[in-house]
Amino acid sequence: MPSYKLTYFDVRGLAEASRLLFHLAGVPFEDKRITFGDGSWEKLKDSTPFGQIPVLSVDGFEIPQSAAILRYLAKKFGFAGKTPEEQAWADAIVDQFKDFFGAFRQLIVAQRGGKSAEEIEKITSEVVKPAQESYFKILNGILEKNKSGFLVGNGITFADLVIAENIESLEKFGFFNASEQPKLSALREKVYTQPSLKSYLASRPDSQI
């Protein structure tokens, strides 16, 4: 079996769906977590392929970019979709998440950059809320058509992991109300109650994002 090491910050963020894939598949890996503010990232940055993380090392061969890592692991472990068409849809849903995250990231940057309450409210109302409304409409439409409760086909894929983790973060930021989004809430529940994930989910470090 290959030796895997996943390097990322000590938050869920853009690496958590990949961590979940390892646990879902029952494949051991080194979960290397970098602490913010202790100088570790500054020392490591120049040695990473694109000067950023997450980075997955497979027997020393490094793969950068969160989506590339996800797709690689999903295909390798059998969670990319059962047919080429399902794989294309899983890819499309994750790309849709990335579009939404681009909008939501503006809010995170503004909050952490010390922007005024007025500026943050403007980003929330003019950027995040419209993007979220469109995003949720698309996801709910997919779940309405696919009666399995998963986003693609009749089994769990990496797209389900990505969306479940995003829902978790949105809830922590106050942008998700489970009672108002029953289909998305049910999807997160289906992901989080997978038997192979329960132990990890119960013990993982908590983070807002």
GUVO-144652 format. One record per residue: residue number from 0; x, z, y of N, C-alpha, C in turn. Coordinates in nm, 4 decimals, m for minus. Example, Ala and Ser with C-alpha at 12.3 -4.5 7.8 and 13.67 -1.06 7.14 Angstrom:
[0,[1.3190,0.7800,m0.5690],[1.2300,0.7800,m0.4500],[1.3200,0.7800,m0.3300]]
[1,[1.2850,0.7080,m0.2250],[1.3670,0.7140,m0.1060],[1.2900,0.7870,0.0030]]
//
This chain:
[0,[0.0839,0.0000,m0.1203],[0.0000,0.0000,0.0000],[0.0871,0.0000,0.1249]]
[1,[0.0502,m0.0787,0.2258],[0.1294,m0.0784,0.3485],[0.1301,0.0582,0.4160]]
[2,[0.2306,0.0803,0.4993],[0.2382,0.2016,0.5799],[0.1839,0.1698,0.7186]]
[3,[0.0788,0.2422,0.7592],[0.0129,0.2160,0.8859],[0.0403,0.3284,0.9859]]
[4,[0.0642,0.2904,1.1097],[0.0727,0.3880,1.2185],[m0.0024,0.3326,1.3384]]
[5,[m0.1001,0.4085,1.3863],[m0.1789,0.3697,1.5032],[m0.1403,0.4608,1.6194]]
[6,[m0.0903,0.4015,1.7272],[m0.0445,0.4776,1.8429],[m0.1394,0.4563,1.9597]]
[7,[m0.1874,0.5690,2.0143],[m0.2776,0.5628,2.1298],[m0.2774,0.6992,2.1972]]
[8,[m0.3435,0.7061,2.3115],[m0.3559,0.8336,2.3808],[m0.4429,0.9304,2.3009]]
[9,[m0.4380,1.0570,2.3389],[m0.5121,1.1609,2.2680],[m0.6571,1.1668,2.3174]]
[10,[m0.7228,1.0504,2.3141],[m0.8646,1.0379,2.3460],[m0.9244,0.9400,2.2455]]
[11,[m1.0561,0.9280,2.2448],[m1.1195,0.8293,2.1565],[m1.0891,0.6891,2.2080]]
[12,[m1.1397,0.6569,2.3265],[m1.1044,0.5347,2.3963],[m1.1075,0.4086,2.3116]]
[13,[m1.0089,0.3229,2.3348],[m1.0048,0.1907,2.2724],[m0.9462,0.1911,2.1319]]
[14,[m0.9075,0.3069,2.0829],[m0.8513,0.3139,1.9474],[m0.9454,0.3792,1.8473]]
[15,[m1.0532,0.4410,1.8958],[m1.1330,0.5221,1.8042],[m1.2025,0.4406,1.6965]]
[16,[m1.2511,0.3226,1.7291],[m1.3151,0.2411,1.6262],[m1.2161,0.2032,1.5163]]
[17,[m1.0901,0.1823,1.5535],[m0.9875,0.1542,1.4525],[m0.9593,0.2774,1.3678]]
[18,[m0.9558,0.3942,1.4314],[m0.9400,0.5178,1.3535],[m1.0552,0.5316,1.2537]]
[19,[m1.1764,0.5035,1.3007],[m1.2920,0.5141,1.2121],[m1.2827,0.4157,1.0959]]
[20,[m1.2293,0.2969,1.1206],[m1.2133,0.1999,1.0125],[m1.1231,0.2531,0.9021]]
[21,[m1.0138,0.3165,0.9403],[m0.9246,0.3746,0.8394],[m0.9985,0.4788,0.7552]]
[22,[m1.0730,0.5673,0.8213],[m1.1450,0.6716,0.7485],[m1.2594,0.6126,0.6665]]
[23,[m1.3277,0.5137,0.7212],[m1.4361,0.4487,0.6485],[m1.3851,0.3855,0.5196]]
[24,[m1.2670,0.3257,0.5277],[m1.2077,0.2587,0.4119],[m1.1309,0.3539,0.3209]]
[25,[m1.1092,0.4772,0.3663],[m1.0319,0.5725,0.2869],[m0.8851,0.5366,0.2763]]
[26,[m0.8329,0.4735,0.3823],[m0.6927,0.4297,0.3835],[m0.6112,0.5256,0.4715]]
[27,[m0.5070,0.5864,0.4174],[m0.4263,0.6791,0.4976],[m0.3466,0.6070,0.6062]]
[28,[m0.3282,0.6741,0.7185],[m0.2502,0.6177,0.8289],[m0.1961,0.7318,0.9143]]
[29,[m0.0909,0.7013,0.9891],[m0.0385,0.7983,1.0842],[m0.1123,0.7800,1.2164]]
[30,[m0.1796,0.8843,1.2584],[m0.2582,0.8813,1.3821],[m0.1721,0.9415,1.4938]]
[31,[m0.0867,0.8582,1.5526],[0.0057,0.9063,1.6562],[m0.0656,0.9097,1.7907]]
[32,[m0.0782,1.0285,1.8473],[m0.1505,1.0480,1.9720],[m0.0542,1.0867,2.0838]]
[33,[m0.0665,1.0160,2.1958],[0.0192,1.0395,2.3119],[m0.0560,1.1258,2.4122]]
[34,[0.0061,1.2340,2.4552],[m0.0563,1.3250,2.5517],[m0.0346,1.2750,2.6936]]
[35,[m0.1425,1.2765,2.7721],[m0.1316,1.2379,2.9122],[m0.0444,1.3376,2.9881]]
[36,[0.0413,1.2850,3.0734],[0.1099,1.3697,3.1697],[0.2328,1.4437,3.1212]]
[37,[0.2729,1.4242,2.9949],[0.3918,1.4975,2.9477],[0.5157,1.4086,2.9410]]
[38,[0.5047,1.2852,2.9913],[0.6188,1.1942,2.9937],[0.6339,1.1085,2.8703]]
[39,[0.5534,1.1344,2.7674],[0.5678,1.0603,2.6417],[0.5381,0.9122,2.6598]]
[40,[0.4320,0.8816,2.7359],[0.3949,0.7421,2.7525],[0.5004,0.6655,2.8308]]
[41,[0.5549,0.7284,2.9336],[0.6566,0.6619,3.0144],[0.7788,0.6253,2.9306]]
[42,[0.8134,0.7105,2.8359],[0.9278,0.6838,2.7487],[0.8970,0.5726,2.6480]]
[43,[0.7719,0.5636,2.6085],[0.7333,0.4689,2.5036],[0.6974,0.3310,2.5571]]
[44,[0.6477,0.3256,2.6807],[0.5835,0.2055,2.7345],[0.6666,0.0788,2.7190]]
[45,[0.7918,0.0820,2.7581],[0.8745,m0.0396,2.7576],[0.9043,m0.0916,2.6174]]
[46,[0.8832,m0.0089,2.5172],[0.9132,m0.0514,2.3802],[0.7902,m0.1079,2.3089]]
[47,[0.6720,m0.1057,2.3740],[0.5517,m0.1606,2.3118],[0.5416,m0.3101,2.3418]]
[48,[0.4756,m0.3872,2.2548],[0.4748,m0.5334,2.2704],[0.4271,m0.5831,2.4068]]
[49,[0.3186,m0.5267,2.4575],[0.2634,m0.5720,2.5853],[0.2733,m0.4650,2.6931]]
[50,[0.3510,m0.3616,2.6676],[0.3610,m0.2523,2.7638],[0.2335,m0.1707,2.7722]]
[51,[0.1587,m0.1664,2.6609],[0.0337,m0.0918,2.6589],[0.0007,m0.0501,2.5157]]
[52,[m0.0933,0.0402,2.5057],[m0.1444,0.0836,2.3752],[m0.2965,0.0751,2.3784]]
[53,[m0.3621,0.0642,2.2600],[m0.3112,0.0942,2.1272],[m0.2182,m0.0122,2.0700]]
[54,[m0.1361,0.0347,1.9771],[m0.0489,m0.0515,1.8971],[m0.0606,m0.0074,1.7523]]
[55,[m0.0796,m0.1040,1.6636],[m0.0818,m0.0752,1.5207],[0.0469,m0.1260,1.4581]]
[56,[0.1153,m0.0386,1.3855],[0.2342,m0.0771,1.3114],[0.1992,m0.0862,1.1630]]
[57,[0.2287,m0.2020,1.1035],[0.2038,m0.2240,0.9610],[0.3389,m0.2511,0.8953]]
[58,[0.3915,m0.1517,0.8267],[0.5268,m0.1624,0.7699],[0.6280,m0.2039,0.8770]]
[59,[0.6076,m0.1524,0.9985],[0.6995,m0.1810,1.1075],[0.6649,m0.3036,1.1897]]
[60,[0.5717,m0.3862,1.1417],[0.5272,m0.5034,1.2178],[0.4189,m0.4589,1.3152]]
[61,[0.4386,m0.4829,1.4443],[0.3484,m0.4285,1.5452],[0.2425,m0.5287,1.5903]]
[62,[0.1202,m0.4788,1.6001],[0.0068,m0.5578,1.6483],[m0.0497,m0.4887,1.7719]]
[63,[m0.0497,m0.5555,1.8878],[m0.1058,m0.4970,2.0093],[m0.2521,m0.5385,2.0293]]
[64,[m0.3139,m0.4814,2.1316],[m0.4497,m0.5141,2.1774],[m0.5566,m0.4577,2.0828]]
[65,[m0.6461,m0.3798,2.1412],[m0.7454,m0.3072,2.0620],[m0.8350,m0.3993,1.9793]]
[66,[m0.8816,m0.5106,2.0374],[m0.9713,m0.5996,1.9634],[m0.8988,m0.6692,1.8485]]
[67,[m0.7734,m0.7071,1.8712],[m0.6954,m0.7708,1.7645],[m0.6724,m0.6740,1.6488]]
[68,[m0.6450,m0.5496,1.6825],[m0.6253,m0.4464,1.5798],[m0.7536,m0.4261,1.5004]]
[69,[m0.8648,m0.4147,1.5717],[m0.9944,m0.3954,1.5072],[m1.0256,m0.5083,1.4096]]
[70,[m1.0093,m0.6301,1.4556],[m1.0441,m0.7449,1.3715],[m0.9520,m0.7536,1.2499]]
[71,[m0.8260,m0.7240,1.2705],[m0.7300,m0.7250,1.1600],[m0.7713,m0.6228,1.0532]]
[72,[m0.7977,m0.5002,1.0967],[m0.8334,m0.3942,1.0017],[m0.9683,m0.4213,0.9367]]
[73,[m1.0643,m0.4686,1.0153],[m1.1972,m0.4956,0.9606],[m1.1913,m0.6018,0.8508]]
[74,[m1.1134,m0.7063,0.8731],[m1.0995,m0.8107,0.7717],[m1.0252,m0.7582,0.6491]]
[75,[m0.9233,m0.6796,0.6737],[m0.8418,m0.6290,0.5628],[m0.9203,m0.5300,0.4760]]
[76,[m1.0061,m0.4489,0.5411],[m1.0775,m0.3438,0.4683],[m1.2195,m0.3842,0.4272]]
[77,[m1.2633,m0.5039,0.4662],[m1.3945,m0.5514,0.4238],[m1.5107,m0.5114,0.5128]]
[78,[m1.4836,m0.4888,0.6419],[m1.5906,m0.4497,0.7341],[m1.6033,m0.5472,0.8516]]
[79,[m1.5681,m0.6725,0.8278],[m1.5744,m0.7734,0.9337],[m1.7027,m0.8553,0.9271]]
[80,[m1.7820,m0.8377,0.8215],[m1.8985,m0.9220,0.7966],[m1.8794,m0.9932,0.6636]]
[81,[m1.9874,m1.0173,0.5945],[m1.9790,m1.0699,0.4586],[m1.9670,m1.2220,0.4519]]
[82,[m1.9993,m1.2896,0.5599],[m1.9904,m1.4357,0.5650],[m1.9215,m1.4745,0.6954]]
[83,[m1.8754,m1.5989,0.7060],[m1.8166,m1.6425,0.8334],[m1.9142,m1.6274,0.9504]]
[84,[m2.0436,m1.6488,0.9235],[m2.1433,m1.6359,1.0289],[m2.1593,m1.4908,1.0728]]
[85,[m2.1603,m1.3976,0.9774],[m2.1672,m1.2555,1.0120],[m2.0415,m1.2127,1.0879]]
[86,[m1.9277,m1.2640,1.0468],[m1.8035,m1.2305,1.1164],[m1.8073,m1.2793,1.2605]]
[87,[m1.8634,m1.3986,1.2812],[m1.8735,m1.4519,1.4168],[m1.9653,m1.3657,1.5024]]
[88,[m2.0741,m1.3171,1.4442],[m2.1658,m1.2320,1.5193],[m2.1034,m1.0963,1.5505]]
[89,[m2.0311,m1.0402,1.4558],[m1.9622,m0.9130,1.4832],[m1.8622,m0.9305,1.5973]]
[90,[m1.7884,m1.0413,1.5939],[m1.6954,m1.0724,1.7027],[m1.7688,m1.0830,1.8361]]
[91,[m1.8817,m1.1534,1.8342],[m1.9570,m1.1751,1.9576],[m2.0076,m1.0437,2.0163]]
[92,[m2.0536,m0.9537,1.9313],[m2.1043,m0.8249,1.9793],[m1.9919,m0.7421,2.0403]]
[93,[m1.8762,m0.7445,1.9785],[m1.7622,m0.6711,2.0349],[m1.7178,m0.7349,2.1667]]
[94,[m1.7235,m0.8656,2.1758],[m1.6929,m0.9315,2.3026],[m1.7938,m0.8918,2.4100]]
[95,[m1.9200,m0.8767,2.3700],[m2.0225,m0.8334,2.4651],[m1.9930,m0.6919,2.5147]]
[96,[m1.9496,m0.6050,2.4241],[m1.9066,m0.4706,2.4644],[m1.7935,m0.4781,2.5658]]
[97,[m1.6962,m0.5652,2.5410],[m1.5824,m0.5777,2.6326],[m1.6280,m0.6224,2.7714]]
[98,[m1.7272,m0.7108,2.7770],[m1.7816,m0.7520,2.9058],[m1.8418,m0.6325,2.9790]]
[99,[m1.9202,m0.5540,2.9062],[m1.9813,m0.4364,2.9689],[m1.8752,m0.3343,3.0099]]
[100,[m1.7764,m0.3139,2.9238],[m1.6733,m0.2137,2.9528],[m1.5942,m0.2509,3.0782]]
[101,[m1.5790,m0.3796,3.1036],[m1.5119,m0.4228,3.2250],[m1.5833,m0.3721,3.3489]]
[102,[m1.7178,m0.3719,3.3441],[m1.7964,m0.3188,3.4557],[m1.7881,m0.1667,3.4601]]
[103,[m1.8030,m0.1032,3.3452],[m1.8031,0.0437,3.3408],[m1.6662,0.1006,3.3804]]
[104,[m1.5614,0.0271,3.3494],[m1.4271,0.0732,3.3819],[m1.4082,0.0892,3.5327]]
[105,[m1.4802,0.0100,3.6109],[m1.4707,0.0240,3.7564],[m1.5126,0.1640,3.8008]]
[106,[m1.6132,0.2186,3.7337],[m1.6586,0.3539,3.7652],[m1.5541,0.4572,3.7255]]
[107,[m1.4956,0.4412,3.6077],[m1.3932,0.5353,3.5616],[m1.2746,0.5368,3.6567]]
[108,[m1.2296,0.4177,3.6958],[m1.1162,0.4067,3.7876],[m1.1493,0.4722,3.9216]]
[109,[m1.2714,0.4507,3.9703],[m1.3119,0.5088,4.0984],[m1.3162,0.6605,4.0908]]
[110,[m1.3701,0.7140,3.9822],[m1.3784,0.8589,3.9661],[m1.2402,0.9223,3.9563]]
[111,[m1.1554,0.8619,3.8764],[m1.0217,0.9189,3.8575],[m0.9297,0.8903,3.9751]]
[112,[m0.9673,0.7933,4.0567],[m0.8880,0.7613,4.1748],[m0.9291,0.8393,4.2981]]
[113,[m1.0252,0.9308,4.2807],[m1.0650,1.0158,4.3916],[m1.1499,0.9467,4.4967]]
[114,[m1.2225,0.8422,4.4581],[m1.3083,0.7730,4.5534],[m1.4216,0.8654,4.5985]]
[115,[m1.4775,0.8357,4.7148],[m1.5834,0.9185,4.7704],[m1.7108,0.9088,4.6871]]
[116,[m1.7987,1.0069,4.7055],[m1.9259,1.0070,4.6342],[m2.0069,0.8821,4.6679]]
[117,[m1.9971,0.8379,4.7932],[m2.0702,0.7182,4.8356],[m2.0186,0.5936,4.7637]]
[118,[m1.8868,0.5822,4.7512],[m1.8291,0.4672,4.6823],[m1.8655,0.4670,4.5343]]
[119,[m1.8623,0.5848,4.4740],[m1.8957,0.5967,4.3320],[m2.0421,0.5613,4.3087]]
[120,[m2.1299,0.6063,4.3974],[m2.2716,0.5754,4.3857],[m2.2961,0.4255,4.4010]]
[121,[m2.2210,0.3620,4.4897],[m2.2353,0.2180,4.5114],[m2.1957,0.1406,4.3858]]
[122,[m2.0842,0.1798,4.3239],[m2.0398,0.1145,4.2003],[m2.1419,0.1381,4.0897]]
[123,[m2.1950,0.2594,4.0835],[m2.2930,0.2927,3.9801],[m2.4185,0.2075,3.9925]]
[124,[m2.4722,0.1993,4.1127],[m2.5997,0.1296,4.1334],[m2.5868,m0.0215,4.1347]]
[125,[m2.4734,m0.0734,4.1859],[m2.4597,m0.2171,4.2033],[m2.3841,m0.2862,4.0901]]
[126,[m2.3047,m0.2107,4.0167],[m2.2235,m0.2717,3.9100],[m2.2637,m0.2191,3.7722]]
[127,[m2.2546,m0.0872,3.7550],[m2.2718,m0.0300,3.6210],[m2.4162,m0.0392,3.5723]]
[128,[m2.5099,0.0023,3.6523],[m2.6498,0.0040,3.6082],[m2.7024,m0.1342,3.5700]]
[129,[m2.6794,m0.2379,3.6533],[m2.7247,m0.3715,3.6119],[m2.6571,m0.4209,3.4846]]
[130,[m2.5274,m0.3935,3.4719],[m2.4551,m0.4349,3.3512],[m2.5074,m0.3609,3.2287]]
[131,[m2.5367,m0.2321,3.2452],[m2.5881,m0.1524,3.1343],[m2.7269,m0.1995,3.0914]]
[132,[m2.8103,m0.2320,3.1873],[m2.9456,m0.2791,3.1553],[m2.9397,m0.4063,3.0712]]
[133,[m2.8545,m0.4995,3.1105],[m2.8395,m0.6235,3.0345],[m2.7802,m0.5971,2.8966]]
[134,[m2.6808,m0.5134,2.8909],[m2.6111,m0.4769,2.7666],[m2.7076,m0.4135,2.6665]]
[135,[m2.7832,m0.3144,2.7109],[m2.8781,m0.2476,2.6227],[m2.9886,m0.3431,2.5767]]
[136,[m3.0325,m0.4315,2.6648],[m3.1358,m0.5279,2.6277],[m3.0873,m0.6183,2.5153]]
[137,[m2.9637,m0.6644,2.5267],[m2.9055,m0.7501,2.4230],[m2.8952,m0.6757,2.2905]]
[138,[m2.8413,m0.5547,2.2936],[m2.8229,m0.4771,2.1708],[m2.9562,m0.4422,2.1056]]
[139,[m3.0535,m0.4030,2.1863],[m3.1850,m0.3702,2.1310],[m3.2515,m0.4936,2.0704]]
[140,[m3.2299,m0.6092,2.1322],[m3.2845,m0.7327,2.0771],[m3.2250,m0.7653,1.9413]]
[141,[m3.0954,m0.7422,1.9274],[m3.0288,m0.7656,1.7984],[m3.0836,m0.6711,1.6919]]
[142,[m3.0981,m0.5438,1.7274],[m3.1475,m0.4441,1.6319],[m3.2939,m0.4681,1.5968]]
[143,[m3.3701,m0.5217,1.6902],[m3.5107,m0.5541,1.6629],[m3.5209,m0.6624,1.5567]]
[144,[m3.4319,m0.7604,1.5630],[m3.4351,m0.8714,1.4680],[m3.3754,m0.8341,1.3334]]
[145,[m3.2732,m0.7480,1.3353],[m3.2040,m0.7140,1.2113],[m3.2573,m0.5815,1.1576]]
[146,[m3.3442,m0.5885,1.0607],[m3.4198,m0.4719,1.0161],[m3.3378,m0.3719,0.9353]]
[147,[m3.2121,m0.4024,0.9078],[m3.1292,m0.3090,0.8301],[m3.0909,m0.1857,0.9106]]
[148,[m3.1036,m0.1928,1.0429],[m3.0584,m0.0818,1.1275],[m2.9156,m0.0976,1.1721]]
[149,[m2.8437,m0.1914,1.1098],[m2.7089,m0.2261,1.1548],[m2.7175,m0.3482,1.2451]]
[150,[m2.6087,m0.3769,1.3151],[m2.6092,m0.4881,1.4097],[m2.5950,m0.6240,1.3416]]
[151,[m2.5244,m0.6264,1.2298],[m2.4962,m0.7529,1.1615],[m2.5216,m0.7359,1.0115]]
[152,[m2.6042,m0.8220,0.9557],[m2.6251,m0.8178,0.8118],[m2.6889,m0.6884,0.7650]]
[153,[m2.6626,m0.6530,0.6398],[m2.7254,m0.5334,0.5825],[m2.6262,m0.4213,0.5545]]
[154,[m2.5080,m0.4269,0.6174],[m2.4084,m0.3215,0.5980],[m2.3295,m0.2969,0.7245]]
[155,[m2.2539,m0.1913,0.7237],[m2.1790,m0.1522,0.8421],[m2.0611,m0.2467,0.8661]]
[156,[m2.0398,m0.2819,0.9921],[m1.9248,m0.3630,1.0325],[m1.8536,m0.2938,1.1476]]
[157,[m1.7399,m0.3506,1.1856],[m1.6654,m0.2920,1.2962],[m1.7437,m0.2972,1.4266]]
[158,[m1.8393,m0.3904,1.4378],[m1.9227,m0.3957,1.5576],[m2.0068,m0.2692,1.5708]]
[159,[m2.0593,m0.2185,1.4603],[m2.1361,m0.0938,1.4634],[m2.0499,0.0229,1.5111]]
[160,[m1.9260,0.0266,1.4665],[m1.8357,0.1344,1.5060],[m1.8082,0.1296,1.6555]]
[161,[m1.7830,0.0115,1.7067],[m1.7537,m0.0048,1.8491],[m1.8724,0.0390,1.9339]]
[162,[m1.9913,m0.0059,1.8978],[m2.1090,0.0267,1.9778],[m2.1441,0.1746,1.9654]]
[163,[m2.1331,0.2318,1.8474],[m2.1613,0.3746,1.8308],[m2.0683,0.4591,1.9168]]
[164,[m1.9415,0.4231,1.9184],[m1.8454,0.4980,1.9997],[m1.8725,0.4799,2.1489]]
[165,[m1.9135,0.3609,2.1885],[m1.9468,0.3377,2.3292],[m2.0696,0.4190,2.3702]]
[166,[m2.1690,0.4251,2.2826],[m2.2869,0.5069,2.3094],[m2.2475,0.6529,2.3275]]
[167,[m2.1584,0.7000,2.2417],[m2.1106,0.8384,2.2519],[m2.0481,0.8638,2.3887]]
[168,[m1.9651,0.7724,2.4349],[m1.9005,0.7878,2.5652],[m2.0022,0.7804,2.6786]]
[169,[m2.0944,0.6862,2.6708],[m2.1950,0.6735,2.7751],[m2.2794,0.7999,2.7858]]
[170,[m2.3107,0.8593,2.6716],[m2.3869,0.9848,2.6736],[m2.3084,1.0955,2.7428]]
[171,[m2.1791,1.1026,2.7154],[m2.0958,1.2052,2.7774],[m2.0833,1.1843,2.9287]]
[172,[m2.0956,1.0598,2.9734],[m2.0919,1.0294,3.1164],[m2.2294,1.0392,3.1816]]
[173,[m2.3315,1.0656,3.1017],[m2.4667,1.0761,3.1555],[m2.5390,0.9437,3.1697]]
[174,[m2.4951,0.8412,3.0966],[m2.5554,0.7087,3.1065],[m2.6346,0.6704,2.9815]]
[175,[m2.6570,0.7645,2.8940],[m2.7337,0.7341,2.7728],[m2.8226,0.8521,2.7395]]
[176,[m2.9518,0.8226,2.7222],[m3.0507,0.9228,2.6816],[m3.1070,0.8798,2.5470]]
[177,[m3.0788,0.9576,2.4446],[m3.1166,0.9189,2.3084],[m3.2668,0.8970,2.2948]]
[178,[m3.3474,0.9779,2.3632],[m3.4927,0.9650,2.3506],[m3.5448,0.8363,2.4134]]
[179,[m3.4684,0.7801,2.5072],[m3.5095,0.6563,2.5730],[m3.4577,0.5319,2.5014]]
[180,[m3.3639,0.5519,2.4100],[m3.3041,0.4399,2.3381],[m3.3048,0.4689,2.1874]]
[181,[m3.4238,0.4699,2.1262],[m3.4319,0.5103,1.9845],[m3.3535,0.4201,1.8893]]
[182,[m3.3518,0.2903,1.9139],[m3.2804,0.1999,1.8221],[m3.1298,0.2223,1.8295]]
[183,[m3.0778,0.2351,1.9503],[m2.9343,0.2582,1.9661],[m2.8954,0.3970,1.9162]]
[184,[m2.9826,0.4930,1.9390],[m2.9572,0.6276,1.8876],[m2.9541,0.6281,1.7354]]
[185,[m3.0464,0.5539,1.6752],[m3.0508,0.5452,1.5286],[m2.9267,0.4755,1.4743]]
[186,[m2.8775,0.3742,1.5467],[m2.7550,0.3068,1.5039],[m2.6372,0.4044,1.5023]]
[187,[m2.6225,0.4801,1.6102],[m2.5140,0.5787,1.6132],[m2.5266,0.6772,1.4975]]
[188,[m2.6483,0.7191,1.4676],[m2.6708,0.8132,1.3580],[m2.6312,0.7508,1.2238]]
[189,[m2.6636,0.6235,1.2030],[m2.6265,0.5568,1.0782],[m2.4751,0.5501,1.0624]]
[190,[m2.4060,0.5270,1.1731],[m2.2596,0.5230,1.1686],[m2.2031,0.6621,1.1434]]
[191,[m2.2484,0.7586,1.2186],[m2.1896,0.8924,1.2127],[m2.2249,0.9701,1.0859]]
[192,[m2.3224,0.9226,1.0098],[m2.3569,0.9903,0.8841],[m2.2996,0.9182,0.7621]]
[193,[m2.2133,0.8200,0.7848],[m2.1436,0.7589,0.6711],[m2.0612,0.8677,0.6002]]
[194,[m2.0770,0.8855,0.4697],[m2.0091,0.9954,0.3994],[m1.8586,1.0001,0.4225]]
[195,[m1.7935,0.8859,0.4289],[m1.6478,0.8850,0.4436],[m1.6025,0.9194,0.5857]]
[196,[m1.6957,0.9270,0.6793],[m1.6596,0.9597,0.8170],[m1.6880,1.1049,0.8538]]
[197,[m1.7701,1.1728,0.7761],[m1.8197,1.3046,0.8160],[m1.7084,1.4048,0.8426]]
[198,[m1.6115,1.4122,0.7544],[m1.5049,1.5105,0.7693],[m1.4236,1.4854,0.8961]]
[199,[m1.3880,1.3594,0.9194],[m1.3105,1.3272,1.0392],[m1.3906,1.3549,1.1658]]
[200,[m1.5167,1.3127,1.1684],[m1.5984,1.3311,1.2876],[m1.6177,1.4791,1.3202]]
[201,[m1.6225,1.5618,1.2172],[m1.6418,1.7054,1.2394],[m1.5175,1.7726,1.2954]]
[202,[m1.4014,1.7109,1.2768],[m1.2762,1.7778,1.3160],[m1.1988,1.7051,1.4251]]
[203,[m1.2423,1.5864,1.4661],[m1.1637,1.5093,1.5625],[m1.1642,1.5763,1.6999]]
[204,[m1.0579,1.5571,1.7775],[m1.0542,1.6112,1.9131],[m1.1652,1.5504,1.9985]]
[205,[m1.2264,1.6314,2.0808],[m1.3345,1.5831,2.1663],[m1.2764,1.5247,2.2946]]
[206,[m1.3381,1.4173,2.3419],[m1.2980,1.3599,2.4714],[m1.4174,1.2889,2.5305]]
[207,[m1.4178,1.2754,2.6635],[m1.5301,1.2123,2.7305],[m1.5370,1.0643,2.6995]]
[208,[m1.4193,1.0049,2.6871],[m1.4137,0.8615,2.6601],[m1.3229,0.8333,2.5413]]
//
